[in-house]
Amino acid sequence: MPEQLETPLTHRVIESPLGRLLHSRVFERLKISSVDREFGVLRARAAADVAGEDVDAFLDELGVTDPIDDSLRRKIETTLQHHSTVKSEYESVADRWDEVFWGDTESTLDERTRLEKRRREYGSRWVSPQKEFKFITKADIVDIVDFDIPSPQSAIERWRGYDGSDVYGPPESMPDVAVSRTMRGPETREYLVRFESPSAFFDDTAYARVYEPADSSQDDELPTIIFATGLAMACDLMEYWTEEEYVGRDLAPQGYRVVLPIPPWHGRREIPGYYTGEPYLARMPSSGVELYEGQAKEIAVLVQWLRSQGAPTVGVGGLSLGGIVTSFVAAYADTWPSEMQPDFAIPVAASAKIADLLFESSLTKSLGVTGALEAAGWTRDEMSHLDSVLTAPTTPGLDPDRIYPVGGLVDEMTQYPTMRQTLDEWGVPAENRLEWDCGHFGVTLRAMRTDTFQEFLIDALETHSEDGPVQ
């Protein structure tokens, strides 16, 4: 049989009747209460990546100054040795992957697909070692974010005089987009693209993973959606990437192209010593401006590149963190050249007022972000000085008829009720909105488990394929 990538068991269980058990407020509360432990494991892993097998260096990375007992030290030593081996194994496979997919090494489709399976298996062991480092969180020696919050004075001075169009305007240059060799997915043809980030804040390579129908070619004129992922997703470093399944591999076999960009500081773009997405949390609010700006400009590059490949329509969407970025894209797309402007936007479980997110969200409180901001001297009044770059304007940069929001009516994690106020100001029609009576995780589960969300995306793709691109 030909080699092909498979839908992970976890996703199949979520889609099954058993997944209905997750549709409850109780699950939502349990999920929120477990976030700090999950992130604590990631912080320990990031420290281990830098420390190698040195226990004292590991403790220094975690900021541990008090002595630890001998049994805990021995357990840490054993875990670090194992983790160092796992990390080396992944790096070896990843180096081979780069040679095969980006270099001149000859390979077959089966060989590349087999190598991709190995890379993601090893990547899962490395970036999410929940079992190996769980004991560290129980020892209560880990701060789940290595905070470096700027003072209100320095941040306000930094962004003084900027408005949203200054920050979220078009890229100053158009980088070359490179395309990798392909792999075989479940009824999909998959590959990556990469380019130098055009952001003023990121001097690195941007990546996106592309999903197309299995029998397609890159020259096919496929309606396309760029869909941005959520916070702390390790993306295609892991065997299971949720957006890959319920968006990429769901829509592509139906005749569409899906592009999943990897956000700054996430997945392949991790910074050594930080886990996926940690810098975004650690240096709020400045890091928020930087990430939104970076990914928005990278999306503009992708839109232009996809149009050059013949895509008849290109939409932009995203969930949670990706929904925030989508909101800023929708807000300022009219400042971009027409070839960069998306045809429609689908912000899912999004925020339009980041101050509300930072001070009111149960997630930012659980992760310690709100407390760290307050300890650094931030108040709501101080944060209001950054509204010009952290709050969506009162009018959108896309026709409101081309904006299709999705949200949970009681989602206080991303403060969807305040997002609704922005949608009302923008004049987004009620018939364009998909709203559920649930919280944040409820929105994600409904998107993953039902056909309603996929049909919503397809309706937007088909509507604007008929209408033609934004003029």
BADOPA-834243 format. One record per residue (C-alpha): residue number from 1; residue in three letters; z, y, x. Coordinates in Angstrom, 2 decimals. Each point is the difference from the previous one (the first is absolute). Layout:
# residues N
PT, NUM, ALA, Z, Y, X
...
//
This chain:
# residues 471
PT, 1, MET, 0.00, 0.00, 0.00
PT, 2, PRO, -0.64, 3.55, 1.19
PT, 3, GLU, 3.00, 1.91, 1.30
PT, 4, GLN, 1.26, 2.74, -2.31
PT, 5, LEU, 3.07, 2.19, -0.39
PT, 6, GLU, 2.25, -0.96, -2.90
PT, 7, THR, 2.12, 1.86, -2.53
PT, 8, PRO, 3.62, -0.45, 1.16
PT, 9, LEU, 2.36, -2.17, -2.05
PT, 10, THR, 2.31, 2.96, -0.65
PT, 11, HIS, -2.75, 1.83, -1.86
PT, 12, ARG, -0.97, -3.09, -1.98
PT, 13, VAL, 3.62, -0.37, -1.14
PT, 14, ILE, 0.19, 3.67, -1.01
PT, 15, GLU, -3.18, -0.42, -2.06
PT, 16, SER, 1.31, -3.20, -1.61
PT, 17, PRO, 2.20, -0.21, -3.13
PT, 18, LEU, 3.02, -0.04, 2.34
PT, 19, GLY, -0.88, 3.55, 0.94
PT, 20, ARG, 1.02, 1.18, -3.46
PT, 21, LEU, 3.61, -0.34, 1.12
PT, 22, LEU, -0.54, 2.99, 2.26
PT, 23, HIS, -0.80, 2.32, -2.92
PT, 24, SER, 3.50, 1.33, -0.61
PT, 25, ARG, 2.24, 2.94, 0.82
PT, 26, VAL, 2.41, -2.51, 1.55
PT, 27, PHE, -2.64, -1.02, 2.57
PT, 28, GLU, -0.72, 3.68, 0.65
PT, 29, ARG, 3.67, 0.66, 0.78
PT, 30, LEU, 0.28, -3.14, 2.17
PT, 31, LYS, -3.13, 0.98, 1.93
PT, 32, ILE, 1.30, 3.50, 0.68
PT, 33, SER, 3.39, -1.36, 1.08
PT, 34, SER, -1.66, -2.33, 2.55
PT, 35, VAL, -2.21, 2.63, 1.62
PT, 36, ASP, 2.58, 1.06, 2.58
PT, 37, ARG, 0.44, -3.58, 1.25
PT, 38, GLU, -3.75, -0.57, 0.22
PT, 39, PHE, -0.50, 3.22, 1.95
PT, 40, GLY, 2.97, -0.84, 2.21
PT, 41, VAL, -1.79, -3.14, 1.14
PT, 42, LEU, -3.11, 2.07, 0.77
PT, 43, ARG, 2.08, 2.48, 2.07
PT, 44, ALA, 1.45, -2.92, 2.00
PT, 45, ARG, -3.49, -1.39, 0.57
PT, 46, ALA, -1.29, 3.37, 1.22
PT, 47, ALA, 2.90, 0.24, 2.43
PT, 48, ALA, -0.69, -3.54, 1.23
PT, 49, ASP, -3.66, 0.87, 0.62
PT, 50, VAL, 1.09, 2.61, 2.53
PT, 51, ALA, 3.03, -1.78, 1.46
PT, 52, GLY, -1.64, -3.35, 0.67
PT, 53, GLU, 2.72, -2.51, 0.90
PT, 54, ASP, 2.53, 2.60, 1.22
PT, 55, VAL, 3.01, -0.01, -2.37
PT, 56, ASP, 1.43, 3.29, 1.28
PT, 57, ALA, -3.38, 1.74, -0.33
PT, 58, PHE, -0.25, -1.36, -3.56
PT, 59, LEU, 3.44, 1.39, -0.88
PT, 60, ASP, -0.92, 3.33, 1.58
PT, 61, GLU, -3.14, 0.16, -2.14
PT, 62, LEU, 2.15, -0.54, -3.07
PT, 63, GLY, 2.48, 2.65, 1.13
PT, 64, VAL, 2.89, -2.50, 0.20
PT, 65, THR, 2.76, 1.38, 2.21
PT, 66, ASP, 3.00, -2.16, -1.01
PT, 67, PRO, 0.54, -3.37, 1.73
PT, 68, ILE, -1.21, -3.12, -1.82
PT, 69, ASP, 1.60, -3.43, 0.15
PT, 70, ASP, -1.37, -2.77, 2.23
PT, 71, SER, -1.28, -2.17, -2.85
PT, 72, LEU, -2.09, 2.86, -1.42
PT, 73, ARG, -1.32, 0.80, 3.49
PT, 74, ARG, -1.08, -3.62, 0.52
PT, 75, LYS, -1.72, -0.06, -3.38
PT, 76, ILE, -1.83, 3.24, 0.78
PT, 77, GLU, -1.06, -1.37, 3.39
PT, 78, THR, -1.46, -3.17, -1.55
PT, 79, THR, -1.77, 2.00, -2.71
PT, 80, LEU, -1.50, 2.45, 2.49
PT, 81, GLN, -1.37, -2.86, 2.11
PT, 82, HIS, -1.64, -1.53, -3.06
PT, 83, HIS, -1.35, 3.35, -1.19
PT, 84, SER, -1.45, 0.80, 3.42
PT, 85, THR, -1.93, -3.27, -0.10
PT, 86, VAL, -1.26, 0.65, -3.53
PT, 87, LYS, -1.14, 3.52, 0.91
PT, 88, SER, -1.84, -1.28, 3.11
PT, 89, GLU, -1.73, -2.67, -2.06
PT, 90, TYR, -1.20, 2.59, -2.47
PT, 91, GLU, -1.25, 2.34, 2.74
PT, 92, SER, -1.96, -2.82, 1.60
PT, 93, VAL, -1.70, -0.89, -3.29
PT, 94, ALA, -0.61, 3.69, -0.80
PT, 95, ASP, -1.67, 0.58, 3.40
PT, 96, ARG, -2.32, -2.93, -0.67
PT, 97, TRP, -0.65, 1.37, -3.51
PT, 98, ASP, -1.06, 3.37, 1.42
PT, 99, GLU, -2.43, -1.68, 2.41
PT, 100, VAL, -1.58, -2.04, -2.77
PT, 101, PHE, -0.13, 2.60, -2.79
PT, 102, TRP, -0.70, 3.18, 2.00
PT, 103, GLY, -1.44, -1.28, 3.27
PT, 104, ASP, -3.07, -1.95, 1.12
PT, 105, THR, 1.55, -3.47, -0.22
PT, 106, GLU, -2.25, -2.42, -1.89
PT, 107, SER, 1.62, -1.62, -3.04
PT, 108, THR, -0.76, -1.62, -3.34
PT, 109, LEU, 1.29, 1.16, -3.37
PT, 110, ASP, 2.24, -3.08, -0.18
PT, 111, GLU, 1.44, 0.70, 3.46
PT, 112, ARG, 0.75, 3.62, -0.86
PT, 113, THR, 1.61, -0.94, -3.31
PT, 114, ARG, 2.14, -2.63, 1.71
PT, 115, LEU, 1.08, 2.55, 2.61
PT, 116, GLU, 0.89, 2.51, -2.72
PT, 117, LYS, 2.24, -2.59, -1.66
PT, 118, ARG, 1.83, -0.55, 3.28
PT, 119, ARG, 0.36, 3.72, 0.70
PT, 120, ARG, 1.58, 0.67, -3.37
PT, 121, GLU, 2.25, -3.05, 0.17
PT, 122, TYR, 1.32, 1.12, 3.39
PT, 123, GLY, 0.18, 3.61, -1.18
PT, 124, SER, 2.24, -0.98, -2.93
PT, 125, ARG, 2.40, -1.76, 2.35
PT, 126, TRP, 0.15, 3.05, 2.22
PT, 127, VAL, 0.21, 3.05, -2.30
PT, 128, SER, 2.21, -1.42, -2.77
PT, 129, PRO, 2.54, -2.40, 1.53
PT, 130, GLN, 2.33, 0.12, -3.02
PT, 131, LYS, 1.72, -3.29, 0.80
PT, 132, GLU, 0.41, 0.58, 3.74
PT, 133, PHE, 1.59, 3.46, -0.18
PT, 134, LYS, 1.84, -0.24, -3.32
PT, 135, PHE, 3.29, -0.60, 1.79
PT, 136, ILE, -0.28, 3.43, 1.64
PT, 137, THR, 0.12, 1.75, -3.38
PT, 138, LYS, 3.09, -2.03, -0.95
PT, 139, ALA, 1.69, 1.10, 3.24
PT, 140, ASP, -0.30, 3.58, -1.28
PT, 141, ILE, -1.14, 1.47, 3.32
PT, 142, VAL, -3.47, 1.18, -1.07
PT, 143, ASP, -0.98, 3.42, -1.34
PT, 144, ILE, -3.13, -0.75, -2.02
PT, 145, VAL, -1.85, 3.14, 1.17
PT, 146, ASP, 0.17, 1.62, 3.44
PT, 147, PHE, 0.16, 3.54, -1.37
PT, 148, ASP, -1.19, 3.10, 1.84
PT, 149, ILE, 0.00, 2.53, -2.83
PT, 150, PRO, -1.20, 3.48, 1.02
PT, 151, SER, 2.27, 2.92, -0.82
PT, 152, PRO, -1.00, 2.12, -2.99
PT, 153, GLN, -0.57, 2.98, 2.31
PT, 154, SER, -2.40, -1.86, 2.33
PT, 155, ALA, -1.97, -1.69, -2.80
PT, 156, ILE, -0.30, 3.13, -2.11
PT, 157, GLU, -1.15, 1.95, 3.06
PT, 158, ARG, -2.52, -2.71, 0.83
PT, 159, TRP, -1.67, 0.09, -3.43
PT, 160, ARG, 0.45, 3.69, -0.70
PT, 161, GLY, -3.29, 1.58, -1.01
PT, 162, TYR, -1.72, -3.28, -0.86
PT, 163, ASP, -1.17, -0.86, -3.48
PT, 164, GLY, -1.37, -3.26, -1.33
PT, 165, SER, -3.64, 0.83, 0.69
PT, 166, ASP, 0.88, 0.65, 3.67
PT, 167, VAL, 1.65, -3.41, 0.34
PT, 168, TYR, -2.07, -2.15, -2.34
PT, 169, GLY, -3.37, 1.58, 0.66
PT, 170, PRO, -2.98, -1.95, 1.37
PT, 171, PRO, -0.09, -1.64, 3.43
PT, 172, GLU, -1.32, 2.30, 2.70
PT, 173, SER, -2.25, -2.75, 1.37
PT, 174, MET, -1.50, -3.28, -1.21
PT, 175, PRO, 0.86, -2.91, 2.31
PT, 176, ASP, -2.27, -3.00, 0.46
PT, 177, VAL, 0.97, -2.96, -2.19
PT, 178, ALA, -0.19, -3.44, 1.66
PT, 179, VAL, -0.37, -3.18, -2.06
PT, 180, SER, 1.50, -3.35, 1.04
PT, 181, ARG, -1.53, -3.43, -0.44
PT, 182, THR, 0.71, -1.69, -3.32
PT, 183, MET, 2.33, -2.74, -1.23
PT, 184, ARG, -0.11, -2.14, -3.15
PT, 185, GLY, 2.57, 0.72, -2.69
PT, 186, PRO, 0.56, -1.64, -3.38
PT, 187, GLU, -3.31, 0.99, -1.65
PT, 188, THR, -0.15, 3.01, 2.30
PT, 189, ARG, -1.72, 1.26, 3.11
PT, 190, GLU, 2.58, 1.87, 2.10
PT, 191, TYR, -0.09, 2.17, 3.10
PT, 192, LEU, 1.71, 3.01, 1.56
PT, 193, VAL, -1.15, 3.49, 0.89
PT, 194, ARG, 1.62, 2.29, 2.53
PT, 195, PHE, -0.37, 3.57, 1.24
PT, 196, GLU, 1.98, 2.62, 1.86
PT, 197, SER, 2.34, 1.77, -2.40
PT, 198, PRO, -1.19, 3.57, -0.69
PT, 199, SER, 3.59, 1.06, -0.73
PT, 200, ALA, 1.67, 2.82, 1.87
PT, 201, PHE, 3.13, -2.18, 0.23
PT, 202, PHE, -1.27, -3.48, 0.94
PT, 203, ASP, -1.71, -0.74, 3.28
PT, 204, ASP, -0.81, -3.62, -0.81
PT, 205, THR, -2.52, -2.31, -1.62
PT, 206, ALA, -0.18, -0.22, -3.78
PT, 207, TYR, -0.82, -3.36, -1.58
PT, 208, ALA, -1.04, -1.19, -3.44
PT, 209, ARG, -0.72, -3.47, -1.35
PT, 210, VAL, -3.07, -0.47, -2.21
PT, 211, TYR, -0.54, -2.58, -2.77
PT, 212, GLU, -3.40, -0.74, -1.51
PT, 213, PRO, -1.50, -2.78, -2.14
PT, 214, ALA, -0.49, -3.18, 2.05
PT, 215, ASP, -3.79, 0.08, -0.38
PT, 216, SER, -0.38, 3.71, 0.83
PT, 217, SER, -1.13, 1.80, 3.13
PT, 218, GLN, 1.16, 3.30, 1.44
PT, 219, ASP, -3.19, 1.65, -1.27
PT, 220, ASP, 0.68, -0.85, -3.66
PT, 221, GLU, 0.58, 3.04, -2.19
PT, 222, LEU, 3.38, -0.95, -1.41
PT, 223, PRO, 2.27, 2.25, -2.07
PT, 224, THR, 3.00, 0.55, 2.27
PT, 225, ILE, 3.66, 0.90, -0.21
PT, 226, ILE, 2.23, 0.97, 2.92
PT, 227, PHE, 3.53, -1.10, -0.88
PT, 228, ALA, 3.00, 1.14, 2.08
PT, 229, THR, 3.00, -2.29, 0.41
PT, 230, GLY, 3.74, 0.59, -0.37
PT, 231, LEU, 2.83, 0.80, 2.42
PT, 232, ALA, 0.95, -2.55, 2.69
PT, 233, MET, -2.95, -2.28, -0.69
PT, 234, ALA, -0.99, -1.75, 3.23
PT, 235, CYS, -3.47, -0.40, -1.55
PT, 236, ASP, -2.18, -2.61, 1.67
PT, 237, LEU, 2.56, -0.80, 2.68
PT, 238, MET, 1.53, -2.20, -2.70
PT, 239, GLU, -1.28, -3.02, -1.90
PT, 240, TYR, 0.93, 1.69, -3.30
PT, 241, TRP, -1.10, 3.55, -0.69
PT, 242, THR, 0.39, 0.71, -3.71
PT, 243, GLU, -2.84, 2.53, -0.36
PT, 244, GLU, -2.34, -2.44, 1.72
PT, 245, GLU, 0.52, -2.47, -2.83
PT, 246, TYR, 0.26, 2.00, -3.22
PT, 247, VAL, -2.59, 2.63, 1.00
PT, 248, GLY, -2.17, -1.20, 2.91
PT, 249, ARG, -0.47, -3.67, -0.84
PT, 250, ASP, 0.16, 0.57, -3.74
PT, 251, LEU, -2.71, 2.67, -0.28
PT, 252, ALA, -2.38, -1.00, 2.80
PT, 253, PRO, -1.18, -3.31, -1.57
PT, 254, GLN, -0.85, 1.99, -3.14
PT, 255, GLY, -2.62, 2.04, 1.86
PT, 256, TYR, 1.96, 2.86, 1.55
PT, 257, ARG, 0.98, 1.10, 3.49
PT, 258, VAL, 3.67, 0.68, 0.70
PT, 259, VAL, 1.21, 1.84, 3.11
PT, 260, LEU, 3.69, -0.20, 0.92
PT, 261, PRO, 0.87, 2.60, 2.66
PT, 262, ILE, 2.95, -0.67, 2.29
PT, 263, PRO, 2.29, 3.05, -0.12
PT, 264, PRO, 1.23, 1.80, 3.12
PT, 265, TRP, 3.09, -1.69, 1.51
PT, 266, HIS, -0.69, -3.22, -1.95
PT, 267, GLY, -1.31, -3.44, 0.92
PT, 268, ARG, -2.41, 0.15, 2.91
PT, 269, ARG, 1.10, 3.61, 0.50
PT, 270, GLU, 3.71, -0.68, 0.57
PT, 271, ILE, 1.71, 1.93, 2.79
PT, 272, PRO, 1.98, -2.24, 2.41
PT, 273, GLY, 3.69, 0.21, -0.79
PT, 274, TYR, -0.59, 0.86, -3.67
PT, 275, TYR, -0.75, -2.32, -2.88
PT, 276, THR, -2.90, 0.51, -2.35
PT, 277, GLY, 0.40, 3.36, -1.74
PT, 278, GLU, 3.32, 0.92, 1.66
PT, 279, PRO, -1.18, 3.28, 1.60
PT, 280, TYR, -0.91, 1.22, -3.50
PT, 281, LEU, 3.61, -0.46, -1.09
PT, 282, ALA, 1.60, 1.07, 3.27
PT, 283, ARG, -1.33, 3.57, 0.34
PT, 284, MET, -0.22, 1.23, -3.56
PT, 285, PRO, -1.18, 2.45, -1.22
PT, 286, SER, -2.41, 0.75, 2.88
PT, 287, SER, -1.08, -3.64, 0.25
PT, 288, GLY, -0.99, 0.09, -3.65
PT, 289, VAL, -2.43, 2.86, 0.56
PT, 290, GLU, -1.40, -1.77, 3.06
PT, 291, LEU, -0.61, -3.33, -1.71
PT, 292, TYR, -1.51, 1.49, -3.17
PT, 293, GLU, -2.27, 2.23, 2.10
PT, 294, GLY, -1.02, -2.85, 2.30
PT, 295, GLN, -0.87, -2.51, -2.67
PT, 296, ALA, -1.69, 2.58, -2.23
PT, 297, LYS, -2.35, 1.00, 2.82
PT, 298, GLU, -0.64, -3.65, 0.88
PT, 299, ILE, -0.91, -0.65, -3.64
PT, 300, ALA, -2.47, 2.89, 0.17
PT, 301, VAL, -1.65, -1.71, 2.99
PT, 302, LEU, -0.19, -3.29, -1.89
PT, 303, VAL, -1.51, 1.64, -3.09
PT, 304, GLN, -2.75, 1.61, 2.07
PT, 305, TRP, -0.66, -3.22, 1.92
PT, 306, LEU, -0.20, -2.07, -3.20
PT, 307, ARG, -2.48, 2.45, -1.52
PT, 308, SER, -2.10, -0.32, 3.16
PT, 309, GLN, 0.00, -3.77, -0.62
PT, 310, GLY, -1.47, 0.54, -3.45
PT, 311, ALA, 3.08, -0.36, -2.23
PT, 312, PRO, -1.06, 1.42, -3.41
PT, 313, THR, 3.56, 1.07, -0.79
PT, 314, VAL, 3.16, 0.28, 2.10
PT, 315, GLY, 3.42, 0.33, -1.60
PT, 316, VAL, 3.41, 0.43, 1.60
PT, 317, GLY, 3.27, -1.53, -1.16
PT, 318, GLY, 3.33, -1.15, 1.31
PT, 319, LEU, 3.45, -1.30, -0.89
PT, 320, SER, 3.33, 1.73, 0.69
PT, 321, LEU, -0.44, 1.55, 3.49
PT, 322, GLY, -3.73, -0.55, -0.48
PT, 323, GLY, 0.30, 1.63, -3.42
PT, 324, ILE, 1.55, 3.09, 1.58
PT, 325, VAL, -2.89, 0.25, 2.46
PT, 326, THR, -2.44, -0.45, -2.91
PT, 327, SER, 1.70, 2.86, -1.84
PT, 328, PHE, -0.53, 2.33, 2.96
PT, 329, VAL, -3.61, -1.18, 0.31
PT, 330, ALA, -0.54, 0.78, -3.69
PT, 331, ALA, 1.70, 3.38, 0.48
PT, 332, TYR, -2.12, 1.20, 2.93
PT, 333, ALA, -3.27, -1.94, -0.15
PT, 334, ASP, -1.84, 3.15, -1.06
PT, 335, THR, 0.60, 1.40, 3.51
PT, 336, TRP, -1.96, -2.92, 1.49
PT, 337, PRO, -3.79, -0.21, 0.42
PT, 338, SER, -1.64, -1.69, -2.99
PT, 339, GLU, -0.84, -3.15, 1.97
PT, 340, MET, 3.73, -0.48, 0.69
PT, 341, GLN, 1.21, 0.60, -3.56
PT, 342, PRO, 0.95, -3.12, -1.98
PT, 343, ASP, -1.53, -0.52, -3.42
PT, 344, PHE, 3.38, -0.70, -1.59
PT, 345, ALA, 3.67, -0.49, 0.89
PT, 346, ILE, 2.55, -2.59, -1.19
PT, 347, PRO, 3.53, 0.93, 1.15
PT, 348, VAL, 2.37, -2.88, -0.84
PT, 349, ALA, 3.80, 0.42, -0.16
PT, 350, ALA, -0.48, 3.29, 1.82
PT, 351, SER, 1.95, 3.17, 0.73
PT, 352, ALA, -1.32, 3.54, -0.03
PT, 353, LYS, 3.26, 1.78, 0.94
PT, 354, ILE, 1.36, -1.49, 3.21
PT, 355, ALA, 3.30, 1.89, -0.20
PT, 356, ASP, 0.81, -1.97, -3.16
PT, 357, LEU, -0.82, -3.20, 1.85
PT, 358, LEU, 2.23, 0.87, 2.94
PT, 359, PHE, 3.06, 1.06, -1.99
PT, 360, GLU, -0.16, -2.02, -3.24
PT, 361, SER, -1.64, -3.35, 0.75
PT, 362, SER, 2.17, -3.12, 0.07
PT, 363, LEU, -2.17, -1.29, 2.84
PT, 364, THR, 0.53, 2.97, 2.31
PT, 365, LYS, 3.71, -0.14, -0.78
PT, 366, SER, 0.16, -3.76, 0.76
PT, 367, LEU, -1.84, 0.48, 3.28
PT, 368, GLY, 2.30, 2.84, 1.03
PT, 369, VAL, -2.74, 2.65, 0.02
PT, 370, THR, 1.74, 2.30, -2.48
PT, 371, GLY, 3.28, -0.22, 1.88
PT, 372, ALA, -1.67, 0.63, 3.35
PT, 373, LEU, -1.76, 3.08, -1.37
PT, 374, GLU, 3.24, 1.39, -1.40
PT, 375, ALA, 1.82, -0.72, 3.28
PT, 376, ALA, -2.70, 1.99, 1.83
PT, 377, GLY, 0.58, 2.97, -2.30
PT, 378, TRP, -2.78, -0.46, -2.55
PT, 379, THR, 0.51, 1.09, -3.60
PT, 380, ARG, -2.40, 0.28, -2.91
PT, 381, ASP, -0.19, 3.75, 0.64
PT, 382, GLU, -0.90, -0.56, 3.67
PT, 383, MET, -2.60, -2.61, -0.97
PT, 384, SER, -1.65, 2.45, -2.39
PT, 385, HIS, -1.31, 1.90, 3.05
PT, 386, LEU, -2.35, -2.97, 0.55
PT, 387, ASP, -1.31, -0.16, -3.56
PT, 388, SER, -3.36, 1.36, 1.15
PT, 389, VAL, -0.63, -3.20, 2.00
PT, 390, LEU, 2.17, -2.54, -1.86
PT, 391, THR, -0.70, 0.83, -3.64
PT, 392, ALA, -3.31, -0.47, -1.75
PT, 393, PRO, -1.56, 3.26, -1.25
PT, 394, THR, -0.20, 0.85, -3.69
PT, 395, THR, -3.76, -0.64, -0.12
PT, 396, PRO, -1.76, -3.08, 1.40
PT, 397, GLY, -2.92, -0.16, 2.40
PT, 398, LEU, -1.74, -2.59, -2.18
PT, 399, ASP, -1.09, 0.35, -3.60
PT, 400, PRO, 3.06, -1.19, -1.97
PT, 401, ASP, -2.32, -2.33, -1.95
PT, 402, ARG, -0.47, -1.85, 3.30
PT, 403, ILE, 3.72, -0.61, 0.58
PT, 404, TYR, 1.51, -3.25, -1.32
PT, 405, PRO, 3.75, -0.21, 0.65
PT, 406, VAL, 2.11, -3.15, -0.41
PT, 407, GLY, 3.79, 0.12, -0.22
PT, 408, GLY, 3.31, -1.32, -1.27
PT, 409, LEU, 1.69, 2.26, -2.53
PT, 410, VAL, 3.42, -0.75, 1.51
PT, 411, ASP, -1.10, -0.14, 3.65
PT, 412, GLU, 2.62, 2.12, 1.72
PT, 413, MET, -0.83, -1.41, 3.44
PT, 414, THR, -3.12, 2.13, 0.26
PT, 415, GLN, 1.05, 2.38, -2.76
PT, 416, TYR, -2.96, -0.69, -2.31
PT, 417, PRO, 1.41, 2.20, -2.79
PT, 418, THR, -0.50, 3.06, 2.24
PT, 419, MET, -3.45, -1.33, 0.90
PT, 420, ARG, -0.80, 0.10, -3.72
PT, 421, GLN, 0.83, 3.72, -0.03
PT, 422, THR, -2.59, 0.54, 2.73
PT, 423, LEU, -2.57, -2.09, -1.92
PT, 424, ASP, 0.63, 2.18, -3.06
PT, 425, GLU, -0.51, 3.16, 2.09
PT, 426, TRP, -3.22, -1.48, 1.35
PT, 427, GLY, -1.25, -0.77, -3.50
PT, 428, VAL, -0.47, -3.73, 0.59
PT, 429, PRO, -0.94, -1.49, -3.39
PT, 430, ALA, 2.48, -2.35, -1.66
PT, 431, GLU, -2.74, -2.63, -0.34
PT, 432, ASN, -0.41, -0.04, 3.79
PT, 433, ARG, 3.62, -1.07, 0.54
PT, 434, LEU, 1.37, -3.53, 0.23
PT, 435, GLU, 3.77, 0.12, -0.50
PT, 436, TRP, 2.52, -2.80, -0.38
PT, 437, ASP, 3.64, 0.08, -1.13
PT, 438, CYS, 1.36, -1.25, 3.31
PT, 439, GLY, 1.21, 1.05, 3.42
PT, 440, HIS, -1.69, 0.05, 3.40
PT, 441, PHE, -0.02, -3.72, 0.73
PT, 442, GLY, -0.99, -0.63, -3.60
PT, 443, VAL, -3.19, 2.00, 0.56
PT, 444, THR, -0.79, -2.04, 3.10
PT, 445, LEU, 0.63, -3.31, -1.78
PT, 446, ARG, -2.15, 0.95, -2.98
PT, 447, ALA, -2.80, 0.98, 2.36
PT, 448, MET, 0.37, -3.34, 1.78
PT, 449, ARG, 0.51, -2.27, -3.02
PT, 450, THR, -2.25, 1.29, -2.76
PT, 451, ASP, -3.68, 0.81, -0.36
PT, 452, THR, 0.76, 3.41, -1.51
PT, 453, PHE, 0.13, 1.84, 3.32
PT, 454, GLN, -3.14, -1.64, 1.38
PT, 455, GLU, -1.89, 0.81, -3.18
PT, 456, PHE, 1.22, 3.59, 0.31
PT, 457, LEU, -1.44, 0.21, 3.54
PT, 458, ILE, -3.26, -1.61, -1.05
PT, 459, ASP, -0.40, 2.38, -2.96
PT, 460, ALA, 0.30, 2.96, 2.40
PT, 461, LEU, -2.46, -1.56, 2.44
PT, 462, GLU, -2.54, -0.73, -2.71
PT, 463, THR, 0.41, 3.36, -1.73
PT, 464, HIS, -0.68, 1.95, 3.17
PT, 465, SER, -2.75, -2.31, 1.20
PT, 466, GLU, -1.81, 1.07, -3.15
PT, 467, ASP, 0.94, 3.69, 0.36
PT, 468, GLY, -1.01, 0.19, 3.64
PT, 469, PRO, 1.92, 1.64, 2.84
PT, 470, VAL, 1.91, 3.26, -0.13
PT, 471, GLN, -2.33, 2.97, 0.41
//
